[in-house]
Amino acid sequence: MPQIAGLRGVLPDPAKLKDVVAGLGGAGIDVAMYRYHQVFSEPVTGRALVRKMVVCTVRLEPWKEPLVRPHEATPPAATAAALAQIRATKLVSAPVFAGYRDPAIEIDRLFRRVDGERPTLEATTPDHTVHRLWRVQSAELIGALRHQFAPKKLCVLDGHDRYEALLAYRDELGAKQPLAMYSSANYALSCLVNLDDPTLIVVPRHRVVRGAAPSQAVLAAARKHFVIDRLAGAAGDLGKQLAALADTIAHQPAFVVTWAGEPDAWKLTLSPDVSAIGEGVQVHRALQRLDPIVADQLFVARTMPDAKLEAVVSPQAALAAKADAVILMRPLTVEQISHVVELGEVIPAGSTAFHPPLATGLVSAIIDPDEDLV
């Protein structure tokens, strides 16, 4: 059976495109897939980039199956909230973001003609990203896409909670009545991106810490595992903190910590002779030096065991959160994320994000157990 399918997508009301998700227009008459471009600026250099993706539906498979794999753990509360939303609306407006391998860019070649046509929809979000969407209804092209994706494995990059919620909702519907093989309830609205695309930019999620212990006690305990550098007067200087992080050997885990009301920032680098596994952290040996593992499971868990963490993408927002402490993180690479998936492991929830984020509501999928997508 095909791993991917189309959908009878619901597009936004054209009169309200400036808000993207403000209103929904009519659903497409026929099942379609969608070509999706994001035009944006590279966050460091400002260079204009175009990321090209596919919006379709992906057959739901349990995580234990190898076709679709997570790379992050999912908080049960997040899955429960997503499931409640799906039950209430019977609609999914935020796609699961997933990656596939295509070094020969065969998928992009199939869209060469479509990419040159006028888009079905274009909108600009407040972050100045231009979003372009093409509705694709060619049976020949959809068939070619199914053929290309059939052998591919997918790595979920974002939306783990929605994927798990859709699995649970499918099982709820299936318990009431048998679902047809190609029922829309068996598929997840997804946005698929080539993991080999250099425009796929990973950004970190920083840790906002509430219930943090005092800095003096935390730093004293952390010296057992970390080399600690004081960044004098840098607590309010984001540029200085980021520069300190950048001045780190790539494979050496590091992060910067600030405490509310204190003038200094502190850079913590894992000591070369310390291993997370050697200190009792339960993690795959190949992943023990990833920054999120070290920050969450060695630093926070050992020095502030009662603290609550919130993951925030914007470093400015993290520092302005009026929390007890903030941990400024570095991004993982696409290859590190892929390695996590290849090992069948997961890293802490809220470890990664992607720039720019997908626009919610560009195309939505109605979940109708009686509707077939193929």
C-alpha positions in Angstrom: 0.0 0.0 0.0 1.3 3.6 -0.6 3.0 5.2 2.3 1.7 8.6 1.3 -1.6 9.9 -0.1 -3.3 13.1 -1.0 -6.1 14.9 0.8 -9.1 16.9 0.1 -7.4 19.9 1.7 -9.1 22.9 3.2 -7.4 26.2 2.2 -7.7 29.5 4.1 -10.2 32.2 3.2 -8.4 34.3 0.5 -9.8 37.5 2.1 -8.0 36.6 5.4 -4.7 35.4 4.1 -2.8 38.0 6.0 -3.7 36.1 9.1 -3.2 32.7 7.5 -5.2 30.8 10.1 -8.0 33.4 10.6 -10.6 31.6 8.5 -11.0 28.5 6.4 -12.4 28.4 2.9 -13.8 25.5 1.0 -12.3 22.0 0.8 -10.9 20.8 -2.5 -13.3 18.8 -4.7 -10.7 16.2 -5.5 -7.9 14.6 -3.5 -4.6 16.5 -4.1 -1.1 16.8 -2.8 0.6 20.2 -2.4 3.9 21.7 -3.3 5.1 24.1 -0.5 7.8 26.7 -0.7 9.1 28.8 2.1 11.1 31.9 1.1 13.1 33.3 4.1 16.4 34.8 5.2 19.2 32.7 6.7 19.3 33.8 10.4 23.0 34.6 10.5 24.0 35.8 7.1 20.6 37.2 6.0 20.9 35.4 2.6 17.6 34.7 0.8 16.8 30.9 0.8 13.9 28.8 -0.6 13.0 25.6 1.1 10.9 23.2 -1.1 8.6 20.6 0.5 5.6 18.4 -0.1 2.3 18.5 1.9 0.4 15.3 1.8 -0.9 12.6 4.1 1.3 9.8 5.5 -0.1 6.5 6.6 0.0 6.3 10.4 2.3 3.6 11.8 3.2 3.0 15.4 6.6 4.2 16.5 7.8 0.5 16.8 7.5 0.2 13.0 10.5 1.4 11.1 8.7 3.5 8.4 8.1 6.5 10.6 10.4 7.2 13.6 10.5 10.0 16.2 13.7 11.7 17.3 12.3 13.3 20.5 10.4 12.1 23.5 6.8 13.3 23.7 5.3 14.7 26.9 2.0 12.8 27.6 0.3 16.1 28.4 1.2 17.5 24.9 -0.3 14.4 23.2 -3.4 14.6 25.4 -3.9 18.3 24.4 -3.5 17.5 20.7 -5.9 14.6 21.0 -8.5 16.8 22.7 -8.2 19.3 19.8 -8.6 16.7 17.2 -11.7 15.2 18.9 -13.3 18.6 19.1 -12.6 19.8 15.5 -12.2 16.6 13.4 -9.6 18.8 11.7 -5.8 19.0 11.5 -4.3 22.4 10.5 -0.7 21.9 11.7 1.1 19.3 9.7 3.6 16.8 11.2 7.0 17.9 10.0 9.0 14.9 8.8 12.2 14.4 6.8 13.3 11.9 4.2 16.6 11.1 2.4 16.9 12.1 -1.3 20.5 13.1 -2.1 19.7 12.9 -5.8 16.8 15.3 -5.4 14.5 13.1 -7.4 11.4 14.5 -5.6 12.3 18.0 -6.6 12.8 16.9 -10.2 9.2 15.7 -10.3 8.0 19.2 -9.3 10.1 21.1 -11.8 7.1 22.1 -14.0 4.9 22.9 -11.0 7.5 25.1 -9.4 7.4 27.3 -12.5 3.7 27.9 -12.3 1.7 30.5 -10.4 1.0 29.2 -6.9 -2.5 28.4 -5.7 -1.9 30.4 -2.5 0.7 32.8 -1.2 0.9 34.4 2.2 3.5 36.2 4.4 3.7 35.5 8.1 4.8 38.0 10.7 8.3 36.6 10.7 8.5 37.9 7.0 8.6 34.3 5.6 6.8 34.0 2.3 4.7 30.8 2.0 3.7 29.5 -1.4 1.4 26.6 -2.0 0.6 24.7 -5.3 -2.4 22.3 -5.4 -1.3 19.2 -7.4 -4.0 17.0 -8.8 -2.2 15.3 -11.7 -2.7 11.5 -11.3 0.6 10.9 -13.1 2.5 13.2 -10.7 0.8 11.8 -7.6 1.5 8.3 -8.7 5.2 9.1 -9.3 5.4 10.7 -5.9 3.9 7.6 -4.3 6.4 5.4 -6.1 9.4 7.6 -5.0 8.3 7.7 -1.3 7.3 4.0 -1.1 10.8 2.8 0.0 11.7 5.8 2.1 11.7 6.0 5.9 10.6 9.2 7.6 12.1 11.0 10.5 9.6 13.1 12.5 11.2 16.5 13.1 8.4 18.4 14.8 4.8 17.5 15.7 5.5 14.3 17.7 2.5 15.1 19.9 0.2 15.5 16.9 1.4 12.2 15.4 0.8 10.3 18.6 -2.6 12.0 19.0 -3.6 11.0 15.4 -2.6 7.4 16.2 -4.8 7.4 19.3 -7.7 9.0 17.4 -7.4 6.4 14.7 -7.6 3.7 17.3 -10.6 5.3 18.9 -12.5 5.4 15.6 -11.4 1.9 14.7 -12.8 0.6 17.9 -16.2 1.9 17.0 -16.3 0.6 13.4 -13.7 -1.0 11.1 -11.8 1.5 9.1 -11.3 1.1 5.4 -7.7 0.6 4.4 -7.4 4.1 2.8 -9.7 5.9 5.3 -8.5 9.5 6.0 -8.4 8.4 9.7 -5.5 6.2 8.8 -3.4 9.1 7.6 -1.6 12.1 9.1 -1.4 15.5 7.5 2.3 15.9 6.9 4.9 18.3 5.5 7.9 16.3 4.1 11.3 17.9 3.6 14.5 16.5 2.2 17.1 15.9 5.0 19.8 16.5 2.4 18.5 20.0 1.6 21.0 22.7 2.9 18.1 25.1 3.6 16.8 22.8 6.4 18.1 24.9 9.3 18.1 23.4 12.8 17.8 25.9 15.7 18.0 25.1 19.5 15.3 25.3 22.1 16.6 27.1 25.1 15.7 26.0 28.7 13.6 28.4 30.9 14.1 27.1 34.4 11.6 27.6 37.2 12.4 26.4 40.7 16.1 26.7 40.1 18.5 26.4 43.0 20.7 29.4 43.9 23.7 29.9 41.5 26.4 29.4 44.1 25.1 25.9 45.1 24.4 24.8 41.5 27.8 25.9 40.2 29.6 24.2 43.2 27.8 20.9 42.4 28.4 21.3 38.7 32.2 21.6 39.0 32.3 17.8 39.4 31.3 17.4 35.8 32.0 20.7 34.0 34.6 23.3 33.2 33.0 26.5 34.3 33.9 29.9 32.8 32.5 33.2 34.2 31.3 35.6 31.6 31.5 38.8 33.6 28.6 41.2 33.2 27.1 39.1 30.3 23.8 38.1 31.9 22.0 40.8 29.8 24.3 40.5 26.7 22.9 37.9 24.4 25.7 38.5 21.8 28.4 37.8 24.3 26.7 34.6 25.5 26.2 33.4 21.9 29.9 34.2 21.1 31.0 32.2 24.1 29.0 29.2 22.9 30.4 29.6 19.4 33.9 29.5 20.8 33.6 25.8 21.7 35.0 22.7 20.1 32.1 21.3 18.1 32.1 17.8 19.8 32.4 19.2 23.3 29.0 19.7 25.0 28.5 23.2 26.3 25.8 25.7 27.2 25.5 29.1 29.0 23.5 29.6 32.2 22.2 32.9 33.7 20.3 33.5 37.0 17.6 36.1 37.5 18.9 39.3 39.1 22.6 38.3 38.7 25.0 40.2 36.4 27.2 37.4 35.2 26.6 34.5 32.9 28.3 31.1 33.2 29.5 28.9 30.4 29.6 25.2 31.3 31.6 22.8 29.2 31.6 19.1 29.9 35.0 18.0 31.3 36.9 15.9 28.8 37.3 13.1 31.3 33.6 12.9 32.2 31.0 10.7 30.4 27.3 10.9 31.0 27.0 7.1 31.1 29.9 6.9 33.6 27.9 9.2 35.8 24.8 7.0 35.6 22.8 8.7 32.9 20.6 6.1 31.1 21.4 6.9 27.4 22.8 5.2 24.3 26.6 5.5 24.4 26.6 7.2 20.9 24.3 9.9 22.2 25.8 10.7 25.6 27.7 13.8 24.4 24.7 15.6 22.7 24.0 18.9 24.4 20.4 18.3 25.3 21.3 15.0 27.0 24.1 16.7 29.0 22.1 19.8 29.9 18.9 18.0 30.9 20.0 14.7 32.3 23.4 15.5 33.8 23.3 19.2 34.7 19.7 20.0 35.6 18.8 16.6 36.9 21.8 16.5 39.2 22.1 20.1 40.4 18.4 21.2 40.3 16.3 18.0 40.5 13.1 19.9 41.5 13.3 22.5 38.7 10.7 22.7 35.9 11.9 23.3 32.3 10.2 25.1 29.5 11.7 24.9 26.0 11.7 28.3 24.1 13.0 28.9 20.6 13.8 32.6 20.8 16.8 33.3 23.0 15.5 36.9 23.5 12.2 35.5 24.8 14.0 33.0 27.0 16.0 35.7 28.7 12.9 37.9 29.0 10.8 35.2 30.6 11.4 36.3 34.2 12.3 32.8 35.2 14.7 31.7 38.0 17.4 30.7 35.4 17.9 30.3 31.7 20.1 27.8 29.8 21.2 29.0 26.4 21.7 26.0 24.1 23.4 25.3 20.7 21.6 23.7 17.8 22.0 20.1 16.9 22.8 19.2 13.3 20.6 17.3 10.9 23.1 14.5 10.9 22.9 14.2 14.7 19.1 14.1 14.6 19.3 11.4 11.9 21.7 9.4 14.0 19.3 9.4 16.9 16.6 8.0 14.6 18.9 5.4 13.1 19.7 4.1 16.6 16.0 3.9 17.4 16.5 6.3 20.3 14.9 9.6 21.3 16.4 12.7 22.9 14.6 14.9 25.5 11.4 16.6 24.4 11.9 20.2 23.2 15.5 19.7 22.1 15.1 21.0 18.5 13.2 23.4 16.3 13.6 24.5 12.7 13.9 27.9 11.0 11.5 29.2 9.9 8.5 27.3 11.4 5.8 25.9 9.1 2.7 28.1 8.7 -0.3 26.6 10.5 -3.5 26.6 8.5 -2.1 26.9 4.9 -3.9 23.6 4.2 -5.9 21.6 6.7 -7.1 18.0 6.6 -10.6 16.9 7.6 -10.7 13.6 9.4 -13.6 11.6 8.1 -13.5 7.9 8.7 -15.8 7.3 5.7 -13.6 9.2 3.2 -11.0 7.3 1.3 -7.8 9.1 0.2 -6.8 6.6 -2.5 
